[in-house]
Amino acid sequence: MRPDRPHRPGPPQGGPRVSENTEHDDEFTRALPFDAAAERSVLGGMLLSEDAITDVVETLDGPGDFHAPHHEVIYTAILAVQSAGQGPDPITVGNRLREQGLLVKVGGAAYLHTLVQSVPTAANAEHYAGIVRDCAIRRRLIKAGSRIVQLGYDGADATEAMDTAQAELNDAAHLREDPDIALYGDDLAEMLVELEALQRDGHATGVLTGYADLDSLTHGLHPGQMIIIAGRPALGKSTLGVDMARQAAIHDGRPVAFFSLEMSRREVQHRILSAEARVGLHHIRGGHMTDTDWERVSRRMAALKQAPLTIDATPNQTVAQIKARCRRLKQRGGLDLVVIDYLQLLSSGGGRRSETRQQEVSDMSRALKLMAKELEVPVVVLAQLNRGPEQRSDKKPQVSDLRESGSLEQDADMVILLHREDAYEKDSPRAGEADLIVGKHRNGPTATITVAAQLHYARFVDMAQT
């Protein structure tokens, strides 16, 4: 005779609801959070009222929030029937499931009618959906916790494991932004105040790049934007990215995160010191600094020391890791600009590898754009161009030259192409000049802006400053 299973106390009053089913998580011995009655009530309300469908869809993260597989199937069928222009009810949804060969698996037509009879009104569907989503989040947290425990035992790099753990928790919570939706007139007064300030100040309040003509054209870099700076190797992409970071952090006092996947942290620091103190980069690296050089460095030390500029030169980073670190920086001291050098050195991460490198870059491009929107900061991404410019007589780059993925052009709010004639013609009359070709500008005109290339100081400057 089997001994009785020892009694386990249930959750405290008001805690997560647990179903009567006996399914247990592999890692834990307790039943996963699951409210069968709430799931049935949600589906019953949706079958009673299309208004309830709207409320439920806005509350749930998706079909996966249902714990019972047959409830997930029914939820998907209801939405499919609605999308086809039919009114979802037990008959139309039943026909849909029958066509798919799934009706018997979900309990038959009788079960659909039972769902409707289980709720007296559809008015509480949104409330029940909230319970279903709460249980789903708890289940995801339990599973994420299991994976995080494994990370602790794996013996991998602790810092990387922390980044991965934070990403696991964020994925488990399915964090969503507040919907950016309103009637046009709801915040009209606020918009007019912004317009008055804009006319008074003469420019939008974006992050300035330090190049007057570029800032005049773009009104700065704005939250949510992804800006791609692209060029062939050794033309100065990294220098341009460092310029924007030091302008925002050192000169404007804005918190900036600079991620270098190519240079070491010390190399980035050397470039910033060379540009700010106007000390030759070759003097710094070669150990040949003069007394005058040291004097120039000393004059800039206070400003450099106080700059809210974080340099992260960790190699082989993924977009998820960069996003996690940016989120921490924003929580601790704010974040106004992110610069990543450069896209093609990013790692895709995760166990699933894309079929092609083009698809991999496309996925990372989309993830970076979503990161800019979620963190509400402009994200400047440096990228390489293919060999297209070298095969043309004028060598000028085009947006279509973006390497490995056409989706870069699609996702970017702005594409700036870097071109230097003297890189191809040593005797060019434009020696020392560089063109910033704004090839795409979602919110304004395109143009070509010429700046002076002072690469011995690791910087570009406005022509007026030369």
C-alpha positions in Angstrom: 0.0 0.0 0.0 1.4 3.4 -1.1 2.0 5.8 1.8 0.2 9.0 1.6 2.2 11.9 0.2 3.0 14.4 3.0 0.9 17.4 3.2 2.4 20.7 1.9 0.8 24.0 3.0 -0.6 26.1 0.2 0.3 29.6 -0.6 -0.6 32.4 1.8 -3.9 34.2 1.4 -3.6 36.6 -1.6 -0.5 34.8 -3.0 -0.1 33.2 -6.4 -2.8 30.7 -7.3 -1.9 27.1 -8.0 -4.0 24.8 -10.1 -5.4 21.5 -9.1 -3.2 19.8 -11.7 -0.2 17.9 -10.5 2.4 19.1 -13.0 5.7 20.0 -11.3 8.7 21.9 -12.4 11.8 19.8 -13.1 14.0 21.9 -10.8 11.6 22.5 -8.0 9.2 20.2 -6.2 6.3 22.7 -5.8 3.6 23.1 -8.4 4.1 25.9 -10.8 1.8 29.0 -10.3 -1.3 28.4 -12.4 -5.0 29.5 -12.0 -7.1 27.2 -14.1 -10.4 29.0 -13.2 -8.9 32.4 -14.3 -7.7 30.9 -17.6 -11.2 29.5 -18.3 -12.8 32.8 -17.3 -10.6 34.8 -19.7 -11.5 32.5 -22.6 -15.1 32.5 -21.7 -15.2 36.3 -21.6 -13.5 36.5 -25.0 -16.1 34.1 -26.5 -18.9 36.3 -25.1 -17.6 39.7 -26.1 -15.2 41.2 -28.7 -14.7 44.1 -26.4 -13.3 41.7 -23.9 -10.9 40.4 -26.5 -9.4 43.8 -26.8 -8.9 44.2 -23.1 -7.3 40.7 -22.8 -4.9 41.2 -25.7 -3.7 44.5 -24.1 -3.1 42.7 -20.8 -1.5 39.5 -21.8 2.0 39.1 -23.3 0.7 36.5 -25.7 -0.6 32.9 -26.0 2.3 31.6 -23.9 0.8 33.2 -20.8 -1.7 30.3 -20.6 -0.3 27.4 -18.7 -2.7 24.8 -20.0 -1.7 23.9 -23.6 -5.4 23.5 -24.8 -6.2 27.0 -23.4 -3.3 28.4 -25.5 -4.7 26.7 -28.6 -8.2 28.1 -28.0 -6.8 31.6 -27.4 -4.9 31.5 -30.7 -8.0 30.3 -32.5 -10.2 33.1 -31.1 -7.8 35.7 -32.3 -7.6 34.0 -35.7 -11.4 34.0 -36.1 -11.5 37.7 -35.1 -8.7 38.5 -37.7 -10.8 36.8 -40.4 -13.6 39.2 -39.7 -15.9 36.8 -37.9 -17.4 37.1 -34.5 -15.7 34.7 -32.2 -18.2 32.4 -30.4 -18.2 28.7 -29.5 -19.5 27.8 -33.0 -17.1 29.8 -35.1 -14.1 29.0 -33.0 -15.1 25.3 -32.9 -15.2 25.3 -36.7 -11.8 26.9 -36.9 -10.3 24.2 -34.5 -12.1 21.5 -36.4 -10.5 22.6 -39.7 -7.1 22.5 -38.0 -7.8 19.0 -36.5 -7.5 20.4 -33.0 -11.0 20.4 -31.7 -10.9 17.0 -30.0 -7.5 17.8 -28.4 -8.9 20.9 -26.7 -11.9 19.0 -25.3 -14.4 19.2 -28.1 -17.2 21.6 -28.8 -18.7 20.9 -25.4 -15.7 22.4 -23.7 -16.1 25.6 -25.6 -19.7 25.9 -24.4 -18.5 25.2 -20.9 -16.1 28.1 -21.1 -18.9 30.5 -21.9 -21.1 29.1 -19.1 -18.3 29.5 -16.6 -18.6 33.3 -16.6 -21.8 35.2 -16.1 -20.4 38.3 -17.8 -17.5 39.3 -19.9 -16.9 42.5 -17.9 -14.3 40.9 -15.6 -12.2 39.4 -18.4 -9.4 42.0 -18.0 -9.2 41.3 -14.3 -8.9 37.5 -14.9 -6.3 38.2 -17.6 -4.3 40.1 -15.0 -4.3 37.0 -12.8 -3.2 34.8 -15.8 -0.4 37.2 -16.6 0.7 37.4 -13.0 1.0 33.6 -12.8 2.8 33.5 -16.2 5.4 36.0 -14.9 5.9 33.9 -11.8 6.4 30.7 -13.9 9.0 32.5 -16.1 10.8 33.8 -13.0 11.0 30.3 -11.6 12.5 28.9 -14.9 14.8 31.9 -15.2 15.9 31.3 -11.6 16.7 27.7 -12.5 18.9 28.9 -15.4 20.6 31.5 -13.2 21.4 28.9 -10.6 23.1 26.9 -13.3 25.1 29.9 -14.3 26.4 30.1 -10.8 27.6 26.5 -10.9 29.1 26.6 -14.5 32.3 28.4 -13.4 32.1 31.0 -16.3 33.3 34.5 -15.9 31.4 36.0 -13.0 30.8 39.4 -14.7 29.5 37.9 -17.9 27.3 35.5 -15.8 25.8 38.5 -14.0 25.0 40.2 -17.4 23.4 37.0 -18.7 21.4 36.6 -15.4 20.1 40.1 -15.7 19.1 39.5 -19.3 17.3 36.3 -18.2 15.3 38.2 -15.6 14.4 40.9 -18.1 13.2 38.3 -20.6 11.2 36.5 -17.9 9.4 39.7 -16.9 8.7 40.5 -20.6 9.2 44.1 -19.7 7.0 46.3 -21.9 7.1 50.0 -22.5 4.0 52.1 -21.6 2.0 52.4 -24.8 2.7 55.7 -26.5 -0.9 56.3 -27.6 -3.2 59.2 -27.1 -5.8 61.4 -28.9 -4.1 64.2 -30.8 -5.6 66.8 -28.5 -4.8 65.1 -25.2 -1.4 66.6 -24.8 -1.7 69.5 -27.2 -0.9 72.1 -24.5 2.3 70.3 -23.6 3.3 70.2 -27.2 2.7 73.9 -27.6 5.0 74.6 -24.6 7.7 72.5 -26.3 7.2 74.4 -29.5 7.5 77.8 -27.7 10.8 76.7 -26.1 12.0 75.4 -29.4 11.4 78.8 -31.1 13.0 80.6 -28.2 16.1 78.5 -28.0 16.5 78.0 -31.8 17.2 74.3 -31.6 15.9 71.0 -30.3 17.4 69.7 -27.1 19.3 66.7 -28.6 22.8 65.5 -27.7 25.2 67.7 -29.7 28.0 66.1 -31.7 30.4 69.1 -31.6 30.2 69.6 -35.4 28.2 72.9 -35.9 26.9 72.1 -39.4 25.9 68.6 -38.5 24.1 69.8 -35.3 22.4 72.5 -37.4 21.1 69.9 -39.8 20.0 67.3 -37.3 19.3 69.4 -34.2 21.4 66.9 -32.2 20.9 63.2 -31.6 17.6 62.4 -30.0 16.4 59.6 -27.6 15.3 56.5 -29.4 17.4 57.1 -32.5 19.9 54.7 -33.9 22.6 56.5 -35.8 25.0 54.6 -38.0 28.4 56.0 -38.8 30.0 53.9 -41.6 33.2 53.9 -43.6 35.9 51.8 -45.0 38.7 50.6 -42.6 41.2 53.1 -41.4 39.3 56.2 -42.5 38.5 57.4 -39.0 35.2 55.8 -37.9 36.4 55.2 -34.4 37.8 58.8 -34.2 34.4 60.1 -35.2 32.7 58.0 -32.5 35.1 59.1 -29.8 34.6 62.7 -30.9 30.9 62.5 -30.3 31.3 60.7 -26.9 33.8 63.2 -25.6 31.8 66.2 -26.8 28.7 65.0 -25.0 30.5 63.9 -21.8 33.5 66.3 -21.4 32.1 69.5 -22.9 28.3 69.1 -22.3 28.4 67.1 -19.1 26.1 64.4 -20.4 26.5 60.8 -19.2 27.9 58.7 -22.0 28.7 55.0 -22.5 31.4 54.1 -25.1 31.6 50.4 -26.0 34.8 49.5 -27.8 35.0 46.0 -29.2 38.2 46.8 -31.2 40.4 49.0 -29.1 41.5 48.5 -25.5 40.2 50.9 -22.8 43.7 52.4 -22.6 43.7 53.1 -26.4 40.4 54.9 -26.1 41.8 57.0 -23.2 44.9 57.8 -25.2 42.7 59.1 -28.1 40.6 61.2 -25.8 43.7 62.7 -24.1 45.3 63.4 -27.5 42.2 65.2 -28.8 41.5 67.2 -25.7 45.1 68.3 -24.9 46.2 68.6 -28.5 49.1 66.3 -27.9 50.2 64.1 -30.8 48.9 60.6 -30.5 52.2 59.2 -31.6 53.9 61.1 -28.8 51.6 59.6 -26.2 51.9 56.0 -27.5 55.6 56.3 -28.3 56.6 57.7 -24.9 58.0 60.9 -26.4 55.9 63.6 -24.7 57.6 67.0 -24.3 57.3 69.4 -21.4 54.9 71.4 -23.5 52.8 68.2 -24.0 52.7 67.6 -20.2 51.6 71.2 -19.6 48.8 70.8 -22.1 47.7 67.5 -20.5 47.7 69.1 -17.0 45.4 71.9 -18.1 42.8 69.3 -19.2 43.1 66.9 -16.3 40.3 68.4 -14.1 37.8 68.3 -17.0 38.8 64.8 -18.0 38.6 63.5 -14.4 35.0 64.8 -13.9 33.7 63.6 -17.3 30.7 61.2 -16.9 32.1 59.0 -19.6 32.1 55.2 -19.1 34.5 53.2 -21.4 33.7 49.5 -21.7 36.3 47.6 -23.8 35.0 44.1 -23.0 35.5 42.0 -26.2 32.9 39.7 -27.8 29.9 41.4 -26.3 26.4 40.7 -27.3 23.6 43.3 -27.7 21.9 41.8 -24.7 25.0 42.3 -22.5 25.4 45.9 -23.7 21.8 46.6 -23.1 22.0 45.2 -19.5 25.1 47.4 -18.8 23.4 50.5 -20.2 20.3 49.9 -18.1 22.5 49.7 -15.0 24.3 52.9 -15.9 21.0 54.7 -16.5 19.7 53.5 -13.1 22.8 54.6 -11.3 23.6 58.0 -12.8 21.6 58.5 -15.9 22.6 57.9 -19.5 22.2 60.3 -22.5 24.3 58.7 -25.3 25.6 55.2 -26.2 28.4 54.7 -28.8 29.3 51.2 -30.0 32.5 50.6 -32.0 31.7 48.6 -34.1 28.7 46.5 -35.3 30.5 43.8 -37.2 32.5 42.8 -34.0 29.4 42.3 -31.9 28.6 38.7 -31.0 25.1 37.4 -31.6 25.0 35.4 -28.4 22.5 32.7 -27.5 22.5 29.1 -28.5 20.7 29.5 -31.8 22.9 30.6 -34.6 21.4 32.4 -37.6 21.6 30.6 -41.0 23.6 33.5 -42.5 25.8 36.3 -41.3 23.4 38.8 -43.0 20.5 37.5 -40.9 22.7 37.7 -37.8 23.6 41.4 -38.5 19.9 42.1 -39.3 18.9 40.7 -35.9 21.5 42.7 -34.1 20.5 45.9 -36.0 16.9 45.5 -35.0 17.9 44.7 -31.4 20.0 47.9 -31.2 17.1 50.0 -32.5 14.8 48.5 -29.9 17.4 49.2 -27.3 17.5 52.9 -28.2 13.7 53.1 -27.9 13.5 51.1 -24.6 16.4 53.0 -22.9 15.3 56.3 -24.5 18.8 57.3 -25.6 20.4 57.9 -29.0 22.6 54.9 -29.9 25.5 55.6 -32.3 26.7 52.4 -34.0 29.9 52.4 -36.0 29.9 50.0 -39.0 32.0 48.9 -41.9 31.2 49.5 -45.6 31.9 46.8 -48.2 34.3 47.3 -51.1 31.8 49.2 -53.2 33.4 52.7 -52.9 36.8 51.3 -54.0 35.3 50.1 -57.2 33.9 53.5 -58.2 36.0 56.2 -59.7 35.1 58.9 -57.2 35.4 56.4 -54.2 32.4 58.1 -52.5 30.4 55.7 -50.3 26.7 55.2 -50.6 24.2 53.9 -48.1 23.8 50.8 -50.2 27.5 50.0 -49.4 26.6 49.1 -45.8 28.3 45.8 -45.2 26.4 42.5 -44.6 22.9 43.7 -44.2 20.4 46.0 -46.0 18.4 46.1 -42.8 20.9 48.5 -41.3 19.6 51.2 -43.7 16.0 50.3 -42.8 16.5 50.3 -39.0 18.7 53.4 -38.8 17.2 56.9 -38.2 20.3 58.4 -39.6 23.3 57.1 -41.7 26.5 59.1 -41.8 29.1 57.9 -44.3 32.7 59.0 -43.7 34.8 59.8 -46.8 38.4 61.2 -47.2 39.8 61.8 -50.6 43.3 61.9 -49.4 43.0 58.3 -48.3 42.9 57.3 -52.0 44.8 60.2 -53.5 47.9 61.3 -51.6 48.3 64.5 -53.7 44.6 65.4 -53.4 43.9 69.2 -53.2 41.5 68.3 -50.3 44.2 66.7 -48.1 43.2 67.1 -44.5 39.5 67.3 -45.2 36.8 64.7 -44.5 33.2 64.5 -45.7 30.4 63.5 -43.4 27.8 62.4 -45.9 24.4 62.2 -44.3 22.9 59.6 -46.6 19.8 59.0 -44.6 18.0 61.3 -42.2 14.5 60.1 -41.2 13.5 63.5 -39.7 15.2 66.0 -41.9 17.2 66.7 -45.1 20.4 65.0 -46.2 23.6 66.9 -46.9 27.4 66.6 -47.1 29.3 68.3 -44.3 33.0 68.9 -44.6 35.2 68.8 -41.4 39.0 69.0 -40.9 40.8 65.7 -40.2 43.3 66.3 -37.5 44.2 62.6 -37.1 47.5 63.3 -35.5 45.4 64.6 -32.6 42.8 61.7 -33.1 40.0 64.1 -33.9 37.9 65.8 -36.5 37.0 69.5 -36.0 34.9 72.1 -37.8 36.7 73.8 -40.7 36.4 77.2 -38.9 38.6 75.9 -36.0 41.6 75.1 -38.3 
